[in-house]
């Protein structure tokens, strides 16, 4: 099945992408990687590439793709994607 990366906007097989879901806390919404693809809720997909993560952050794609408002925490995604290349 093809999915679109919310960072680079290219289509890829869903097995090559990481599914992201929004988990709400009392103060913020945490973007959580769903490695098994079984967490409930709306999901978005992202390449496991630091450039795609940075593009998604810059474009504020998480809020639009997952239909959430307010503060968004993407820190958990850094562990999955890895450090950004400079």
One Martini backbone bead per residue (centre of mass of N, CA, C, O) as a GRO file, in nm:
protein
   86
    1UNK     BB    1   0.095   0.036   0.022
    2UNK     BB    2   0.042   0.369  -0.026
    3UNK     BB    3   0.211   0.661   0.102
    4UNK     BB    4   0.248   0.987   0.243
    5UNK     BB    5   0.485   1.200   0.318
    6UNK     BB    6   0.480   1.484   0.531
    7UNK     BB    7   0.752   1.601   0.437
    8UNK     BB    8   0.814   1.539   0.107
    9UNK     BB    9   0.543   1.416  -0.045
   10UNK     BB   10   0.609   1.129  -0.106
   11UNK     BB   11   0.559   0.817  -0.235
   12UNK     BB   12   0.523   0.508  -0.040
   13UNK     BB   13   0.567   0.239   0.112
   14UNK     BB   14   0.455   0.163   0.429
   15UNK     BB   15   0.717  -0.008   0.513
   16UNK     BB   16   0.915   0.266   0.481
   17UNK     BB   17   0.740   0.390   0.702
   18UNK     BB   18   0.635   0.596   0.970
   19UNK     BB   19   0.399   0.586   1.207
   20UNK     BB   20   0.190   0.855   1.329
   21UNK     BB   21   0.064   0.963   1.648
   22UNK     BB   22  -0.163   1.124   1.862
   23UNK     BB   23  -0.092   1.216   2.206
   24UNK     BB   24  -0.270   1.328   2.468
   25UNK     BB   25  -0.228   1.574   2.702
   26UNK     BB   26  -0.280   1.831   2.920
   27UNK     BB   27  -0.066   2.036   2.741
   28UNK     BB   28  -0.014   1.831   2.495
   29UNK     BB   29   0.101   1.691   2.183
   30UNK     BB   30   0.224   1.371   2.106
   31UNK     BB   31   0.446   1.240   1.884
   32UNK     BB   32   0.400   0.892   1.798
   33UNK     BB   33   0.540   0.608   1.730
   34UNK     BB   34   0.404   0.329   1.519
   35UNK     BB   35   0.555   0.036   1.467
   36UNK     BB   36   0.292  -0.169   1.450
   37UNK     BB   37   0.014  -0.027   1.362
   38UNK     BB   38  -0.202  -0.024   1.645
   39UNK     BB   39  -0.277   0.245   1.711
   40UNK     BB   40  -0.505   0.461   1.781
   41UNK     BB   41  -0.605   0.655   1.526
   42UNK     BB   42  -0.473   0.889   1.352
   43UNK     BB   43  -0.245   0.879   1.076
   44UNK     BB   44   0.097   0.929   0.985
   45UNK     BB   45   0.368   0.965   0.746
   46UNK     BB   46   0.733   0.886   0.766
   47UNK     BB   47   1.040   0.912   0.699
   48UNK     BB   48   1.355   0.784   0.829
   49UNK     BB   49   1.438   1.112   0.799
   50UNK     BB   50   1.562   1.412   0.894
   51UNK     BB   51   1.453   1.581   0.655
   52UNK     BB   52   1.152   1.507   0.685
   53UNK     BB   53   1.117   1.607   0.972
   54UNK     BB   54   1.198   1.900   0.919
   55UNK     BB   55   0.982   1.958   0.706
   56UNK     BB   56   0.737   1.898   0.887
   57UNK     BB   57   0.799   2.114   1.096
   58UNK     BB   58   0.815   2.364   0.909
   59UNK     BB   59   0.513   2.301   0.782
   60UNK     BB   60   0.315   2.191   1.001
   61UNK     BB   61   0.202   1.883   0.937
   62UNK     BB   62   0.091   1.744   1.193
   63UNK     BB   63  -0.167   1.906   1.251
   64UNK     BB   64  -0.304   1.853   0.975
   65UNK     BB   65  -0.285   1.539   0.950
   66UNK     BB   66  -0.409   1.496   1.266
   67UNK     BB   67  -0.603   1.713   1.369
   68UNK     BB   68  -0.441   1.932   1.553
   69UNK     BB   69  -0.409   2.150   1.835
   70UNK     BB   70  -0.153   2.318   1.944
   71UNK     BB   71   0.085   2.184   2.111
   72UNK     BB   72   0.379   2.015   1.972
   73UNK     BB   73   0.553   1.704   2.026
   74UNK     BB   74   0.864   1.567   1.852
   75UNK     BB   75   1.093   1.419   2.025
   76UNK     BB   76   1.038   1.107   1.973
   77UNK     BB   77   1.133   1.113   1.667
   78UNK     BB   78   1.444   1.136   1.695
   79UNK     BB   79   1.497   0.832   1.769
   80UNK     BB   80   1.396   0.717   1.492
   81UNK     BB   81   1.548   0.907   1.280
   82UNK     BB   82   1.765   1.086   1.393
   83UNK     BB   83   2.008   1.282   1.326
   84UNK     BB   84   2.089   1.562   1.182
   85UNK     BB   85   2.226   1.674   0.898
   86UNK     BB   86   2.495   1.926   0.822
   0.00000   0.00000   0.00000
